[in-house]
Amino acid sequence: MLLMNRDIKEIDIDNKIYVFDPMNLELFHVYSPKDIDTLYEKVILNKRKHVKLSPKFFFNKCNKKINVVSMDISHGCTLRCSYCYLSAGYHKREMMSKNQFLDILKFLSKTKSNGITFYFAGEGEPTLNFRLLKQIPELCRENGFSDCHFEITTNGTLLSPSMIKFFESEKFSVSVSLDGNEENDSNRIFLNGLPSFPVVIKNIIVLKRSKIKFACKATIMPDNKNIAKLFSFFEDNEIPFFHGFATRAFDGSYIPQISDVRNIFRQQMNALIDYYVQRIKDNKTIFARKILEDVKRIQCRTVSFIGCSAAINSFYFNLKGDIYVCSSHNSCKELCVGNIRDGIDYDKIEANSYYPKIVDSYDGCKNCWLRHLCSGSCIAAKWLESKDTSKPSEYHCLLNKTYWEAIIKLYILIRPYIKGNINFMD
């Protein structure tokens, strides 16, 4: 039996035993459980002597350059999604003005930031304020921000030919929220209760014909009993997509259940593995971007030490010019870290740990087999659960462990088919 402090993961597939080493994401095949102790002591520990340790990282309050700006240009939404962590469909609509946007640019100019990626998402549907949106690229150029990139996440309900033409001409990257087929997308309804799927899928078909770099974003709830159908919808329709997982709402209107992860999600992930093993065996193109990227992380043994760039070089600005470390913090005034008039309070960020740290510095993570894959998980998700960004989220930990164990199994099962496969040619 392995000692509790041994941070390796044993995976059993068809009566074959594999051991996963989190330090460099290496997989070992052993023939008996008795071999695991020997493997750990004589191979893994020896290899770790030559593995580069986690890089040193200190929160640098002097580095005030901002490279990523998330922005709320419209408050309120056209939908009321049952799992929305912001309950945006219930917000009173309010639009950012041209002058408010220019004030943010003035603030950014003081930080000597350029080459900024502007990401439009936040407390509402950004296309509600298309009047401002279509002015933003030119306003940036006129005010010295000539080398910028623009990204937008939209629910797709208001997309029109003129919007699509604008996104194409300004080289926007567009993400459309959609949870798969009509059955899976039933949690995304209009304010009057009608389903949004028929409208959104028509607009996605138009997007596919354009030259816009776009993908869908699917949100998975842990009680979803049709996850394979969700994924197969995108694959069958050749729609590129990413997936994420539902998280707790700020107002408590949606709270995912850990029991659903144990009883439903784990079973669904097993079915999803079978589905993708067959697709890869058949040498079919995979449109699930995150699934493919995560499998390649295991294949290439790509470790990660830090979760994101929030508060390091990335901030969120709301309509009033208040500043937060990320868009997932924006519904709680307590998490505000400054404004465009007074600047960013880096002391508050540091004192409250409103920034991601090296995963090995978290007591609850440093001995976990998953740490160099999940990087300590999302600081916003952890704060929502415990108001402590250093404390692991029980829900997200179990969710991530279940998901990544499935990804590792998927990689093991498809290894014989990777060479020459269309999905692994790069």
Backbone hydrogen bonds, N-H to C=O, Kabsch-Sander energy under -0.5 kcal/mol:
donor,donor_aa,acceptor,acceptor_aa,energy
6,R,3,L,-1.7
7,D,5,N,-0.8
8,I,6,R,-1.2
9,K,20,F,-2.1
11,I,18,Y,-3.2
13,I,11,I,-0.6
13,I,16,K,-2.8
16,K,13,I,-1.6
17,I,30,V,-0.9
18,Y,11,I,-3.0
19,V,28,F,-2.8
20,F,9,K,-2.9
21,D,19,V,-0.5
21,D,26,E,-2.8
24,N,21,D,-0.7
25,L,21,D,-1.1
26,E,21,D,-0.9
28,F,19,V,-2.3
30,V,17,I,-2.4
30,V,28,F,-0.5
35,D,32,S,-1.9
36,I,33,P,-1.1
37,D,33,P,-0.5
38,T,34,K,-0.6
39,L,35,D,-2.5
40,Y,36,I,-2.8
41,E,37,D,-2.5
42,K,38,T,-2.7
43,V,39,L,-1.8
44,I,39,L,-2.6
45,L,40,Y,-2.5
47,K,43,V,-2.5
48,R,44,I,-2.2
49,K,45,L,-0.8
49,K,46,N,-0.6
50,H,47,K,-1.9
51,V,48,R,-0.9
61,K,59,F,-0.9
63,N,60,N,-0.9
64,K,62,C,-1.4
67,N,65,K,-0.5
67,N,313,N,-2.8
68,V,313,N,-2.1
69,V,117,T,-2.7
70,S,68,V,-0.5
70,S,315,F,-2.7
71,M,119,Y,-2.3
72,D,317,F,-2.2
73,I,71,M,-0.8
75,H,94,E,-3.6
76,G,123,E,-1.9
77,C,88,A,-0.5
80,R,189,I,-2.9
82,S,187,N,-1.9
84,C,81,C,-1.5
87,S,84,C,-0.6
90,Y,87,S,-1.9
91,H,88,A,-1.6
94,E,75,H,-1.5
96,M,73,I,-2.6
101,F,97,S,-1.9
102,L,98,K,-2.3
103,D,99,N,-2.0
104,I,100,Q,-1.4
105,L,101,F,-2.1
106,K,102,L,-2.2
107,F,103,D,-1.9
108,L,104,I,-2.5
109,S,105,L,-2.2
110,K,106,K,-1.0
110,K,107,F,-0.7
111,T,107,F,-0.7
111,T,108,L,-0.8
112,K,109,S,-1.1
113,S,108,L,-1.4
117,T,67,N,-2.8
118,F,116,I,-0.7
118,F,149,H,-3.0
119,Y,69,V,-3.0
119,Y,117,T,-0.6
120,F,118,F,-0.6
120,F,151,E,-2.9
121,A,71,M,-1.3
121,A,119,Y,-0.9
125,E,76,G,-2.1
128,L,125,E,-1.7
129,N,126,P,-1.7
130,F,127,T,-1.1
132,L,129,N,-0.7
133,L,129,N,-2.4
134,K,130,F,-2.4
135,Q,132,L,-1.9
136,I,132,L,-1.2
136,I,133,L,-0.7
139,L,135,Q,-2.5
140,C,136,I,-2.6
141,R,137,P,-2.0
142,E,138,E,-2.7
143,N,139,L,-1.2
144,G,141,R,-1.3
145,F,140,C,-3.0
146,S,144,G,-0.9
148,C,146,S,-0.7
149,H,116,I,-2.3
151,E,118,F,-3.0
152,I,173,S,-2.3
153,T,120,F,-2.0
154,T,152,I,-0.5
154,T,175,S,-2.9
164,I,160,S,-2.6
165,K,161,P,-2.3
166,F,162,S,-2.0
167,F,163,M,-2.9
168,E,164,I,-2.1
169,S,165,K,-2.3
170,E,166,F,-2.2
171,K,168,E,-0.9
172,F,167,F,-2.6
173,S,150,F,-2.3
174,V,172,F,-0.5
174,V,213,K,-2.5
175,S,152,I,-2.8
176,V,215,A,-2.0
177,S,154,T,-2.5
177,S,175,S,-0.5
178,L,217,K,-2.3
185,D,181,N,-2.4
186,S,183,E,-1.1
187,N,184,N,-0.6
188,R,185,D,-2.0
189,I,80,R,-0.5
189,I,187,N,-0.9
190,F,194,L,-3.3
191,L,78,T,-1.0
193,G,190,F,-2.2
196,S,188,R,-1.5
199,V,196,S,-0.6
200,V,196,S,-2.4
201,I,197,F,-2.7
202,K,198,P,-1.0
203,N,199,V,-1.5
204,I,200,V,-2.2
205,I,201,I,-1.9
206,V,202,K,-1.4
207,L,203,N,-2.2
208,K,204,I,-2.3
209,R,205,I,-0.9
209,R,206,V,-0.7
210,S,206,V,-0.6
210,S,207,L,-1.2
213,K,172,F,-0.7
214,F,212,I,-0.9
215,A,174,V,-1.8
216,C,240,P,-2.6
217,K,176,V,-2.5
218,A,242,F,-2.7
220,I,218,A,-0.5
220,I,244,G,-2.6
221,M,219,T,-0.5
224,N,221,M,-2.1
230,L,226,N,-2.0
231,F,227,I,-2.3
232,S,228,A,-2.6
233,F,229,K,-1.8
234,F,230,L,-1.1
235,E,231,F,-2.2
236,D,232,S,-3.0
237,N,233,F,-1.5
238,E,235,E,-1.1
239,I,234,F,-2.5
241,F,287,F,-2.3
242,F,216,C,-2.7
244,G,218,A,-2.5
246,A,220,I,-2.4
249,A,254,Y,-2.8
250,F,85,Y,-2.8
252,G,249,A,-1.3
260,D,257,Q,-0.7
261,V,257,Q,-1.0
261,V,258,I,-0.5
262,R,258,I,-1.8
263,N,259,S,-2.7
264,I,260,D,-2.2
265,F,260,D,-2.6
266,R,261,V,-1.7
268,Q,264,I,-2.4
269,M,265,F,-2.5
270,N,266,R,-1.6
271,A,267,Q,-1.7
272,L,268,Q,-2.0
273,I,269,M,-2.2
274,D,270,N,-1.8
275,Y,271,A,-1.8
276,Y,272,L,-2.3
277,V,273,I,-2.7
278,Q,274,D,-1.8
279,R,275,Y,-1.8
280,I,276,Y,-2.3
281,K,277,V,-2.4
282,D,278,Q,-2.1
283,N,280,I,-1.4
284,K,279,R,-2.5
287,F,285,T,-0.5
289,R,241,F,-2.3
289,R,287,F,-1.4
290,K,241,F,-0.6
292,L,288,A,-2.3
293,E,289,R,-2.7
294,D,290,K,-2.8
295,V,291,I,-2.2
296,K,292,L,-2.2
297,R,293,E,-1.5
298,I,294,D,-1.5
299,Q,295,V,-2.5
300,C,296,K,-3.0
301,R,297,R,-0.8
302,T,297,R,-2.3
303,V,301,R,-0.9
304,S,372,H,-1.5
307,G,375,S,-0.6
311,A,314,S,-2.7
311,A,325,V,-0.6
312,I,309,S,-1.9
313,N,309,S,-2.0
314,S,309,S,-1.1
315,F,68,V,-2.1
316,Y,324,Y,-3.2
317,F,70,S,-2.6
318,N,322,D,-2.2
321,G,318,N,-1.8
323,I,338,G,-3.0
324,Y,316,Y,-2.6
329,H,326,C,-1.7
330,N,327,S,-1.0
332,C,329,H,-1.6
335,L,332,C,-1.9
336,C,333,K,-1.8
337,V,323,I,-3.2
339,N,343,G,-1.5
340,I,321,G,-1.6
343,G,339,N,-2.5
345,D,337,V,-3.7
346,Y,344,I,-1.4
349,I,345,D,-1.7
350,E,346,Y,-2.4
351,A,347,D,-2.8
352,N,348,K,-2.1
353,S,350,E,-0.8
354,Y,349,I,-2.4
355,Y,353,S,-0.8
359,V,305,F,-2.9
361,S,358,I,-2.4
362,Y,359,V,-1.6
363,D,361,S,-0.6
365,C,362,Y,-1.6
366,K,362,Y,-2.1
368,C,365,C,-2.4
371,R,368,C,-1.2
373,L,370,L,-2.7
374,C,370,L,-2.3
375,S,371,R,-1.5
377,S,374,C,-1.8
382,K,378,C,-2.0
383,W,379,I,-2.3
384,L,380,A,-2.4
385,E,381,A,-1.3
386,S,382,K,-2.2
387,K,383,W,-2.7
388,D,382,K,-0.7
391,K,388,D,-1.0
394,E,392,P,-0.6
397,C,393,S,-2.8
398,L,394,E,-2.0
399,L,395,Y,-2.5
400,N,396,H,-2.9
401,K,397,C,-2.6
402,T,398,L,-2.3
403,Y,399,L,-2.5
404,W,400,N,-3.1
405,E,401,K,-2.1
406,A,402,T,-1.4
407,I,403,Y,-2.0
408,I,404,W,-2.5
409,K,405,E,-2.1
410,L,406,A,-2.5
411,Y,407,I,-2.4
412,I,408,I,-2.3
413,L,409,K,-2.4
414,I,410,L,-1.7
415,R,411,Y,-1.2
417,Y,414,I,-2.5
418,I,414,I,-0.6
418,I,415,R,-1.1
421,N,418,I,-2.6
424,F,421,N,-1.9
425,M,422,I,-0.6
